[in-house]
């Protein structure tokens, strides 16, 4: 389309407000986010949200916060009017809202009514805004706090309605916003009603926990929202670096999901979506999960106001860190430390799934000799018929074949692997029984694949290949981290042409690269010559490897790609070099494997995030047989 532009003019105020609304209020969930954040800033202890028609027909947010007086209501619906920048300093933002655009933006595209009362006022007051037209302040009946109702959202801009999704999709988006805000504020009670039914409720943390530290209160709130399984399988995260503090909880690797939607980041109490965070979590769990599985985590960053810019997005959904590398390193380091502290621990959901699979089910017509062809409907209906000789044969088969009242073998079962009863002296302290160890004493090997061990209060089933794969991998990683990477000299040194800046960056990091097994040096103005490569990589494409490193140094100032390549190779070699399924193990070998698992970090899962063992408590097993 062509044409001549008309004279520059100021746009009408109503149009300006609608343009602002398009930036701030994208969908009903955006409006609810702004209104709930205002309620939090007002010191509310209870926030009730209600919507109808996915938020198109009605949005209602009521709180018991400080409220507003009749003189404040007209100012509140003006653009860029806020009480949250007392020093007019955009680098010192201590509230969730601060732009002063939310209320006028919502009022510009719908019918909004604000009813509010301060605790000391004798009566409440209300004001209406209809498609940007502001009404007069009127007395109203309401308790202390604020209630904002929005009807017919986007009726003033019908084109916006075409971009909304189905009511159900909009409801889910609202739920997600409320869940995230509730996670960050455990001392506030939240309820959400959708078309008259309560779809989300999170009560304020009980008084007996109010004196607990913030981390405990947050975990209690996360349990309300993410479930008991997350709380049972969450690792506490706490780290601090250069004034930036990271707290929260992250799930064990074996407690994972099929997408990254269950990863939550909060910066100074503000829920945000940040690619840096997603990448940092993925990097921290890279050793423990396959590429299609994702951990569950809720992390809270407390950053000095001058170290983070929350004013980079109209909806305040993104932030920008002054030192992004510092934040990423803090997240990765804290998560890896927590995972290392977890040792061989695996998630409880693995055992629950196993027990669920073992629960008695209604069986088909079994045509058993003692049942006369009747159906087996559970333990109560199990009535063996009197078949001549069957009971006697069963008794003979199950008769004790020896004295198994004690542990076996008697000469070595209670000693650590490698020790023997003949080596012990009478004056030595009694050895710890193997059953007292976390993974217990090996009792049998099934199908040359699974080790069955007995603990003090249950049994453990170990996948021998997956467990040994993790042990081998961790040993290889120790060599890698210790700078003992074997190198392989190239028969003919390879020259890689690069830009002058890229070659200079690689040459400056040559010592660090040499520790990882890659020996190179500058070769003229815009090239490097590679003389040795890590032996683990085998027949590696040197040109591709060096260019990837040059790109990483330019973007991240890190040699991470080479480390990642080496770790991938370590994982492959560990898989091929571990005890394979189908190999018969001796009792000593099985016990040695169990003891190594207990002493090795991350041994609760293999390199692909699958559990290496399942623990079944005796109490749960007894329930299966009706003994409890």
C-alpha positions as CSV (number, residue, x, y, z in Angstrom):
1,X,0.0,0.0,0.0
2,X,1.3,3.4,-0.9
3,X,0.3,6.9,0.1
4,X,1.4,10.1,1.6
5,X,1.6,10.4,5.4
6,X,-0.5,13.1,7.0
7,X,0.7,15.7,9.4
8,X,2.0,14.3,12.7
9,X,-0.6,14.6,15.4
10,X,-1.2,13.4,19.0
11,X,-3.4,10.3,19.2
12,X,-6.6,10.5,21.3
13,X,-6.2,9.4,24.9
14,X,-8.6,6.5,24.5
15,X,-6.6,5.1,21.5
16,X,-3.4,5.6,23.5
17,X,-4.8,3.5,26.3
18,X,-6.0,0.8,23.9
19,X,-2.5,0.6,22.4
20,X,-1.0,0.3,25.9
21,X,-3.6,-2.4,26.7
22,X,-2.5,-4.4,23.7
23,X,1.0,-4.5,25.1
24,X,0.1,-5.3,28.7
25,X,-3.2,-7.2,28.5
26,X,-2.7,-10.0,25.9
27,X,-5.4,-12.3,27.3
28,X,-7.6,-12.8,30.4
29,X,-4.6,-14.4,32.3
30,X,-2.6,-11.2,31.7
31,X,-5.3,-9.1,33.3
32,X,-5.5,-11.4,36.3
33,X,-1.7,-11.4,36.7
34,X,-1.7,-7.6,37.0
35,X,-4.6,-7.5,39.4
36,X,-3.3,-10.2,41.7
37,X,0.1,-8.6,41.8
38,X,-1.5,-5.3,42.8
39,X,-3.3,-7.2,45.6
40,X,0.0,-8.7,46.8
41,X,1.6,-5.3,46.8
42,X,-1.2,-4.0,48.9
43,X,-0.4,-6.4,51.7
44,X,-3.2,-8.8,51.2
45,X,-3.4,-12.1,53.2
46,X,-6.2,-13.5,51.2
47,X,-7.0,-13.2,47.4
48,X,-10.1,-14.6,45.8
49,X,-10.3,-14.8,42.0
50,X,-13.3,-15.7,39.9
51,X,-13.8,-15.9,36.2
52,X,-16.6,-16.8,33.8
53,X,-16.3,-17.7,30.1
54,X,-12.6,-18.2,30.3
55,X,-12.3,-14.6,31.6
56,X,-14.1,-13.0,28.6
57,X,-17.4,-12.5,30.4
58,X,-16.1,-11.8,34.0
59,X,-12.9,-11.4,36.0
60,X,-13.2,-10.7,39.7
61,X,-10.2,-10.2,42.0
62,X,-11.0,-9.4,45.7
63,X,-8.4,-8.9,48.5
64,X,-8.2,-7.8,52.1
65,X,-5.2,-5.5,51.6
66,X,-4.8,-1.8,52.5
67,X,-7.5,-0.5,50.1
68,X,-7.8,2.9,48.5
69,X,-9.7,6.1,49.5
70,X,-12.1,8.1,47.4
71,X,-9.3,10.5,46.5
72,X,-7.1,7.8,45.2
73,X,-9.5,6.0,43.0
74,X,-9.6,8.5,40.1
75,X,-5.8,8.7,40.1
76,X,-5.5,4.9,40.1
77,X,-7.1,4.6,36.7
78,X,-4.9,7.2,35.1
79,X,-1.9,6.1,33.0
80,X,1.5,5.9,34.7
81,X,0.0,6.6,38.2
82,X,1.6,4.4,40.9
83,X,2.5,4.3,44.5
84,X,5.4,2.0,44.0
85,X,8.2,4.3,42.9
86,X,8.5,6.7,45.9
87,X,12.0,7.7,44.8
88,X,11.3,7.8,41.0
89,X,14.2,5.3,40.6
90,X,13.6,2.6,38.0
91,X,16.7,0.8,39.4
92,X,15.2,0.4,42.8
93,X,12.0,-1.6,42.2
94,X,10.7,-3.4,45.3
95,X,7.2,-4.2,44.2
96,X,5.6,-6.5,41.6
97,X,3.9,-3.6,39.9
98,X,5.4,-0.2,39.2
99,X,4.4,0.9,35.7
100,X,1.0,2.3,36.5
101,X,-0.5,0.9,33.3
102,X,-2.5,-2.1,34.5
103,X,-5.8,-0.5,35.6
104,X,-6.1,2.0,32.8
105,X,-5.2,-0.6,30.2
106,X,-7.9,-3.0,31.5
107,X,-10.4,-0.3,31.7
108,X,-9.7,0.8,28.1
109,X,-10.8,-2.6,26.6
110,X,-13.6,-3.6,29.0
111,X,-16.0,-2.6,31.6
112,X,-14.2,-2.3,34.9
113,X,-15.6,-1.5,38.4
114,X,-13.2,-0.9,41.4
115,X,-14.7,-1.0,44.9
116,X,-12.2,-0.3,47.7
117,X,-12.1,0.7,51.4
118,X,-9.3,1.5,53.7
119,X,-9.4,0.0,57.2
120,X,-9.9,3.4,58.9
121,X,-12.6,4.6,56.5
122,X,-16.2,4.4,57.5
123,X,-17.5,3.4,54.0
124,X,-16.2,2.0,50.8
125,X,-16.2,3.8,47.4
126,X,-16.3,2.7,43.8
127,X,-15.5,3.9,40.4
128,X,-16.3,2.6,36.9
129,X,-14.3,2.7,33.7
130,X,-16.1,1.8,30.5
131,X,-13.9,1.5,27.4
132,X,-11.6,4.2,28.7
133,X,-14.4,6.5,29.9
134,X,-14.0,7.2,33.6
135,X,-17.0,7.6,35.8
136,X,-17.4,9.5,39.1
137,X,-16.6,8.1,42.5
138,X,-19.6,6.8,44.4
139,X,-20.2,5.4,47.9
140,X,-20.5,1.6,48.1
141,X,-20.9,-1.2,50.6
142,X,-17.8,-3.4,51.1
143,X,-15.4,-4.4,53.8
144,X,-11.7,-3.4,54.0
145,X,-9.7,-4.2,50.9
146,X,-10.3,-4.0,47.2
147,X,-12.6,-5.8,44.7
148,X,-12.1,-5.3,41.0
149,X,-14.6,-6.6,38.5
150,X,-14.0,-6.7,34.8
151,X,-16.9,-7.6,32.4
152,X,-16.8,-8.1,28.7
153,X,-13.1,-8.0,28.3
154,X,-12.0,-6.7,24.9
155,X,-15.5,-5.7,23.9
156,X,-14.0,-2.3,22.9
157,X,-11.5,-4.0,20.6
158,X,-13.4,-6.9,19.0
159,X,-10.4,-7.8,16.8
160,X,-8.5,-8.9,20.0
161,X,-11.2,-11.5,20.7
162,X,-10.4,-13.3,17.5
163,X,-6.9,-14.1,18.9
164,X,-8.2,-15.7,22.1
165,X,-8.3,-19.5,22.4
166,X,-11.1,-21.7,23.7
167,X,-12.5,-21.1,27.1
168,X,-10.7,-24.2,28.4
169,X,-7.4,-23.0,27.1
170,X,-7.9,-19.5,28.7
171,X,-8.9,-21.2,32.0
172,X,-5.7,-23.2,32.0
173,X,-3.6,-20.1,31.4
174,X,-5.3,-18.4,34.3
175,X,-4.7,-21.4,36.5
176,X,-1.0,-21.4,35.6
177,X,-0.7,-17.7,36.4
178,X,-2.4,-18.1,39.8
179,X,-0.3,-21.2,40.7
180,X,2.9,-19.4,40.0
181,X,2.0,-16.4,42.1
182,X,0.8,-18.6,44.9
183,X,4.2,-20.5,44.9
184,X,6.1,-17.3,45.5
185,X,3.8,-16.1,48.4
186,X,3.1,-18.9,50.8
187,X,1.7,-16.6,53.5
188,X,-1.2,-15.6,51.3
189,X,-4.3,-17.7,50.8
190,X,-5.5,-18.0,47.2
191,X,-8.8,-19.4,45.7
192,X,-9.8,-19.5,42.0
193,X,-13.3,-20.1,40.9
194,X,-14.1,-20.9,37.2
195,X,-17.8,-20.7,36.2
196,X,-18.9,-21.1,39.8
197,X,-16.7,-24.1,40.8
198,X,-13.4,-23.9,42.8
199,X,-10.6,-25.1,40.5
200,X,-7.7,-24.1,42.7
201,X,-7.2,-23.5,46.4
202,X,-4.0,-22.9,48.4
203,X,-4.5,-21.9,52.0
204,X,-2.1,-19.7,53.8
205,X,0.6,-21.8,55.6
206,X,-0.7,-23.0,59.0
207,X,0.2,-21.0,62.1
208,X,2.5,-23.8,63.4
209,X,4.7,-23.2,60.3
210,X,4.6,-19.5,60.3
211,X,7.7,-19.4,62.6
212,X,9.6,-21.7,60.3
213,X,12.1,-20.3,57.9
214,X,11.0,-19.2,54.5
215,X,12.4,-22.3,52.8
216,X,10.2,-24.6,54.9
217,X,7.1,-22.4,54.2
218,X,7.8,-22.4,50.5
219,X,8.2,-26.2,50.5
220,X,4.8,-26.5,52.3
221,X,3.3,-24.3,49.6
222,X,4.9,-26.3,46.8
223,X,3.5,-29.4,48.3
224,X,0.0,-27.8,48.1
225,X,0.5,-27.0,44.5
226,X,2.8,-29.6,43.0
227,X,1.7,-32.5,45.3
228,X,3.2,-34.7,48.0
229,X,5.3,-36.6,45.6
230,X,7.3,-33.5,44.8
231,X,7.8,-32.7,48.4
232,X,9.0,-36.3,49.1
233,X,11.4,-36.2,46.2
234,X,12.7,-32.6,46.3
235,X,16.2,-31.6,47.1
236,X,16.8,-28.3,49.0
237,X,18.8,-25.7,47.1
238,X,20.7,-23.0,48.9
239,X,23.7,-21.0,47.5
240,X,25.0,-17.5,47.4
241,X,27.5,-15.7,45.2
242,X,28.4,-12.0,45.1
243,X,25.3,-10.9,46.8
244,X,22.9,-13.1,44.7
245,X,21.1,-15.7,46.7
246,X,19.5,-18.9,45.3
247,X,17.0,-21.0,47.3
248,X,14.3,-23.4,46.4
249,X,13.8,-27.1,45.7
250,X,14.5,-29.4,42.8
251,X,13.4,-32.9,42.1
252,X,15.5,-36.0,42.0
253,X,16.5,-37.0,38.5
254,X,14.3,-40.1,38.6
255,X,11.3,-37.8,39.4
256,X,11.0,-36.2,36.0
257,X,8.4,-35.1,33.5
258,X,8.0,-35.1,29.7
259,X,8.3,-31.3,29.2
260,X,9.9,-28.3,30.9
261,X,6.5,-26.7,32.0
262,X,7.2,-27.8,35.6
263,X,10.2,-25.6,36.0
264,X,9.5,-22.4,37.9
265,X,11.8,-19.4,38.4
266,X,11.1,-16.4,40.7
267,X,13.3,-13.3,40.8
268,X,12.7,-11.2,43.9
269,X,9.3,-12.8,44.3
270,X,8.3,-12.2,40.7
271,X,7.5,-15.3,38.5
272,X,9.4,-14.9,35.2
273,X,10.2,-17.0,32.1
274,X,13.8,-16.9,31.2
275,X,15.8,-18.9,28.6
276,X,18.9,-18.6,30.8
277,X,17.1,-20.5,33.6
278,X,15.9,-23.3,31.3
279,X,19.4,-23.7,29.9
280,X,21.0,-23.8,33.3
281,X,18.6,-26.4,34.6
282,X,19.1,-28.5,31.5
283,X,22.9,-28.3,31.9
284,X,22.8,-29.2,35.6
285,X,20.8,-32.4,34.9
286,X,22.6,-33.3,31.6
287,X,24.4,-36.2,33.2
288,X,21.2,-37.7,34.6
289,X,18.4,-37.4,32.1
290,X,17.8,-38.3,28.5
291,X,17.1,-35.4,26.1
292,X,13.3,-36.0,26.2
293,X,12.9,-35.9,30.0
294,X,12.9,-32.8,32.2
295,X,13.4,-32.2,35.9
296,X,10.9,-30.5,38.2
297,X,12.2,-27.4,40.0
298,X,11.1,-24.3,41.8
299,X,13.9,-21.8,42.4
300,X,13.9,-18.4,44.0
301,X,16.5,-15.8,43.1
302,X,17.1,-12.8,45.4
303,X,19.1,-10.3,43.4
304,X,20.1,-6.8,44.4
305,X,17.9,-4.2,42.6
306,X,20.9,-2.8,40.7
307,X,21.9,-6.2,39.4
308,X,18.6,-7.0,37.6
309,X,16.4,-5.0,35.2
310,X,12.7,-6.0,35.5
311,X,11.6,-3.2,33.1
312,X,12.4,-4.9,29.8
313,X,9.0,-6.3,29.0
314,X,5.6,-4.5,29.2
315,X,4.0,-7.5,31.0
316,X,7.1,-7.8,33.3
317,X,7.4,-11.5,32.2
318,X,11.1,-11.3,31.5
319,X,14.1,-9.9,33.3
320,X,17.7,-9.0,32.3
321,X,20.6,-9.7,34.6
322,X,23.6,-7.5,34.7
323,X,25.9,-10.6,34.9
324,X,24.0,-13.4,33.2
325,X,27.1,-15.7,33.4
326,X,27.2,-15.3,37.2
327,X,23.5,-16.2,37.6
328,X,23.8,-19.2,35.3
329,X,26.9,-20.5,37.1
330,X,25.1,-20.1,40.4
331,X,22.1,-22.1,39.3
332,X,24.2,-24.9,37.7
333,X,26.6,-25.1,40.6
334,X,23.8,-25.2,43.3
335,X,21.8,-27.9,41.5
336,X,24.9,-30.1,40.9
337,X,25.9,-29.8,44.5
338,X,22.4,-30.8,45.7
339,X,22.4,-33.8,43.3
340,X,25.8,-34.9,44.5
341,X,24.6,-34.6,48.2
342,X,21.6,-36.9,47.3
343,X,24.1,-39.8,46.8
344,X,22.4,-42.9,45.7
345,X,18.9,-41.7,46.6
346,X,16.1,-42.5,44.0
347,X,12.6,-41.1,43.9
348,X,9.8,-42.8,46.0
349,X,7.5,-42.7,43.0
350,X,9.5,-45.6,41.5
351,X,8.6,-47.9,44.4
352,X,5.0,-46.7,44.4
353,X,4.7,-47.6,40.7
354,X,6.1,-51.0,41.4
355,X,3.7,-51.7,44.3
356,X,0.8,-50.5,42.2
357,X,1.8,-53.1,39.5
358,X,1.9,-55.8,42.2
359,X,-1.6,-55.2,43.6
360,X,-4.0,-58.1,43.2
361,X,-6.3,-57.8,40.2
362,X,-9.4,-59.7,39.2
363,X,-8.1,-62.7,37.2
364,X,-9.7,-64.4,34.3
365,X,-10.9,-68.0,34.4
366,X,-7.8,-69.8,35.5
367,X,-9.2,-73.3,35.4
368,X,-7.0,-74.2,38.4
369,X,-7.3,-77.8,39.7
370,X,-8.4,-76.6,43.1
371,X,-11.0,-74.1,41.8
372,X,-13.2,-76.1,39.6
373,X,-13.0,-73.5,36.9
374,X,-14.4,-70.7,39.1
375,X,-13.2,-67.2,38.7
376,X,-10.6,-65.8,41.2
377,X,-12.1,-62.5,42.6
378,X,-9.5,-61.8,45.2
379,X,-8.3,-63.3,48.4
380,X,-11.7,-63.7,50.0
381,X,-13.0,-66.0,47.3
382,X,-9.9,-68.2,47.2
383,X,-11.2,-71.5,48.4
384,X,-8.9,-74.5,47.4
385,X,-11.0,-77.6,46.7
386,X,-10.0,-80.9,48.3
387,X,-7.9,-82.6,45.7
388,X,-6.4,-85.9,46.9
389,X,-2.6,-85.7,47.4
390,X,-2.3,-81.9,46.5
391,X,-1.9,-80.7,50.0
392,X,0.6,-83.4,50.9
393,X,2.7,-82.6,47.8
394,X,2.7,-78.9,48.5
395,X,3.8,-79.6,52.1
396,X,6.6,-81.8,51.0
397,X,7.8,-79.2,48.4
398,X,7.8,-76.4,51.0
399,X,9.4,-78.4,53.8
400,X,12.5,-76.7,55.2
401,X,15.7,-78.1,53.5
402,X,18.1,-76.7,56.2
403,X,18.5,-74.1,58.9
404,X,18.0,-70.7,57.2
405,X,17.2,-68.9,60.4
406,X,20.4,-66.8,60.2
407,X,22.1,-64.8,57.4
408,X,24.0,-66.8,54.8
409,X,26.7,-67.6,54.0
410,X,27.6,-67.7,57.7
411,X,31.4,-67.1,57.1
412,X,31.2,-63.9,55.1
413,X,27.8,-62.4,54.8
414,X,28.3,-59.9,57.7
415,X,31.7,-58.7,56.5
416,X,32.4,-55.9,54.0
417,X,33.2,-57.1,50.5
418,X,36.7,-58.5,50.3
419,X,36.9,-59.4,54.0
420,X,36.7,-63.0,55.2
421,X,35.9,-64.5,58.6
422,X,39.2,-66.2,58.8
423,X,41.0,-62.8,58.7
424,X,39.1,-61.4,61.7
425,X,40.6,-61.3,65.2
426,X,38.6,-61.7,68.4
427,X,39.6,-58.2,69.6
428,X,38.2,-56.5,66.5
429,X,34.9,-54.7,66.8
430,X,31.9,-56.6,65.4
431,X,31.4,-55.8,61.7
432,X,28.2,-54.0,60.6
433,X,25.6,-56.5,59.2
434,X,25.1,-56.0,55.5
435,X,21.4,-55.7,56.1
436,X,22.1,-52.5,58.0
437,X,23.5,-50.8,54.9
438,X,21.1,-48.7,52.9
439,X,21.0,-51.2,50.0
440,X,21.2,-54.2,52.2
441,X,22.6,-57.7,51.7
442,X,22.5,-59.4,48.3
443,X,20.3,-62.5,48.4
444,X,19.8,-63.6,44.8
445,X,20.2,-62.8,41.1
446,X,17.1,-63.1,38.9
447,X,17.3,-63.6,35.2
448,X,21.0,-62.7,35.3
449,X,19.9,-59.1,35.3
450,X,18.4,-58.1,38.6
451,X,20.0,-58.3,42.1
452,X,17.6,-58.9,45.0
453,X,18.9,-57.6,48.4
454,X,17.4,-57.6,51.8
455,X,17.5,-54.5,54.0
456,X,16.5,-54.1,57.6
457,X,12.9,-53.2,56.8
458,X,12.3,-54.3,53.2
459,X,13.9,-55.5,49.9
460,X,15.8,-53.8,47.1
461,X,15.8,-54.8,43.5
462,X,18.8,-53.5,41.5
463,X,19.3,-53.4,37.7
464,X,22.9,-54.5,37.6
465,X,23.7,-53.0,34.1
466,X,22.1,-49.6,34.9
467,X,23.8,-49.4,38.3
468,X,27.3,-50.4,37.0
469,X,26.9,-48.0,34.1
470,X,26.5,-45.1,36.5
471,X,29.5,-46.3,38.5
472,X,31.8,-46.5,35.5
473,X,30.6,-43.1,34.2
474,X,31.3,-41.4,37.5
475,X,34.8,-42.8,37.6
476,X,35.5,-41.6,34.1
477,X,34.1,-38.1,35.0
478,X,36.5,-38.0,37.9
479,X,39.4,-38.5,35.5
480,X,38.0,-35.9,33.2
481,X,37.6,-33.3,36.0
482,X,41.0,-34.1,37.3
483,X,42.6,-33.1,34.1
484,X,43.8,-36.6,33.3
485,X,42.2,-36.9,29.9
486,X,44.4,-39.2,27.7
487,X,45.5,-37.5,24.4
488,X,46.1,-38.9,21.0
489,X,48.6,-37.2,18.7
490,X,47.5,-36.6,15.1
491,X,49.8,-38.2,12.5
492,X,49.5,-35.0,10.5
493,X,48.6,-31.8,12.5
494,X,45.5,-30.2,11.1
495,X,45.2,-26.5,10.3
496,X,41.8,-24.9,10.9
497,X,41.1,-21.5,9.2
498,X,39.2,-19.0,11.4
499,X,38.7,-15.3,11.7
500,X,41.5,-13.5,13.5
501,X,39.4,-12.9,16.6
502,X,38.3,-16.5,16.8
503,X,41.9,-17.8,16.5
504,X,43.1,-15.3,19.1
505,X,40.4,-16.5,21.6
506,X,41.3,-20.1,21.1
507,X,45.0,-19.5,21.5
508,X,44.4,-17.6,24.7
509,X,42.6,-20.6,26.1
510,X,45.1,-23.2,24.9
511,X,46.2,-24.2,28.4
512,X,42.6,-24.9,29.5
513,X,42.0,-26.8,26.3
514,X,45.1,-28.9,26.8
515,X,43.8,-30.0,30.2
516,X,40.8,-31.4,28.2
517,X,43.0,-33.2,25.8
518,X,43.0,-30.7,22.9
519,X,46.4,-29.3,22.0
520,X,46.4,-26.4,19.6
521,X,48.4,-23.2,19.0
522,X,48.1,-20.1,16.8
523,X,49.1,-20.5,13.2
524,X,49.4,-17.2,11.5
525,X,46.8,-14.4,11.8
526,X,43.6,-16.3,11.3
527,X,44.2,-20.0,11.9
528,X,45.2,-22.5,14.5
529,X,47.0,-25.8,14.2
530,X,45.7,-28.9,16.1
531,X,48.4,-31.4,17.2
532,X,46.6,-33.6,19.7
533,X,42.9,-34.5,20.4
534,X,41.2,-36.3,23.3
535,X,41.6,-40.0,22.8
536,X,38.1,-40.6,24.1
537,X,36.7,-38.9,21.0
538,X,38.2,-41.4,18.6
539,X,38.0,-40.4,14.9
540,X,36.8,-36.9,15.6
541,X,36.0,-34.2,13.0
542,X,38.7,-31.7,14.1
543,X,37.4,-28.8,11.9
544,X,33.9,-29.0,13.3
545,X,35.0,-29.4,16.9
546,X,37.4,-26.4,16.7
547,X,34.8,-24.2,15.1
548,X,32.2,-25.1,17.7
549,X,34.6,-24.2,20.4
550,X,35.3,-20.9,18.7
551,X,31.6,-20.1,18.5
552,X,31.2,-21.0,22.2
553,X,34.0,-18.8,23.3
554,X,32.6,-15.9,21.3
555,X,29.1,-16.3,22.8
556,X,29.6,-17.8,26.3
557,X,33.4,-17.4,26.9
558,X,33.3,-21.1,27.8
559,X,34.9,-24.3,26.5
560,X,31.7,-26.2,27.5
561,X,31.1,-27.9,24.1
562,X,34.3,-29.9,24.4
563,X,33.4,-30.9,27.9
564,X,30.0,-31.9,26.8
565,X,31.4,-33.9,23.9
566,X,33.7,-35.7,26.3
567,X,31.0,-36.4,28.8
568,X,28.8,-37.8,26.0
569,X,31.6,-40.1,25.0
570,X,32.1,-41.1,28.7
571,X,28.4,-42.0,28.9
572,X,28.6,-44.2,25.7
573,X,31.8,-45.9,26.9
574,X,30.4,-46.5,30.3
575,X,27.3,-48.1,28.8
576,X,29.5,-50.5,26.8
577,X,32.0,-51.1,29.5
578,X,29.6,-51.9,32.3
579,X,28.3,-55.2,33.6
580,X,25.9,-56.4,31.0
581,X,22.5,-57.9,31.6
582,X,22.8,-61.7,31.3
583,X,26.0,-62.0,33.2
584,X,25.9,-64.2,36.3
585,X,27.4,-62.6,39.4
586,X,28.7,-64.1,42.6
587,X,27.4,-63.1,46.0
588,X,30.6,-61.1,46.7
589,X,30.3,-59.3,43.3
590,X,26.7,-58.4,44.0
591,X,27.5,-57.1,47.5
592,X,30.5,-55.2,46.1
593,X,28.2,-53.5,43.6
594,X,25.8,-52.5,46.3
595,X,28.5,-51.0,48.5
596,X,29.9,-49.0,45.5
597,X,26.5,-47.7,44.7
598,X,26.1,-46.4,48.3
599,X,29.5,-44.6,48.0
600,X,29.0,-43.1,44.6
601,X,27.0,-39.9,43.9
602,X,24.1,-40.0,41.5
603,X,24.0,-43.8,41.6
604,X,20.2,-43.8,42.1
605,X,19.8,-43.3,38.3
606,X,21.6,-44.4,35.2
607,X,23.0,-41.9,32.6
608,X,19.5,-41.7,31.0
609,X,17.5,-40.8,34.1
610,X,16.1,-44.3,34.7
611,X,16.2,-45.7,38.2
612,X,19.0,-48.2,39.0
613,X,17.1,-49.7,41.9
614,X,13.6,-50.0,43.5
615,X,13.1,-50.2,47.2
616,X,10.0,-51.9,48.6
617,X,9.2,-51.4,52.3
618,X,8.2,-54.5,54.3
619,X,5.1,-52.7,55.5
620,X,3.9,-52.1,52.0
621,X,4.6,-55.7,51.0
622,X,2.6,-57.0,53.9
623,X,-0.3,-54.9,52.8
624,X,-0.3,-56.7,49.5
625,X,-0.9,-60.0,51.3
626,X,-3.4,-58.6,53.7
627,X,-1.1,-58.9,56.7
628,X,-1.7,-55.2,57.6
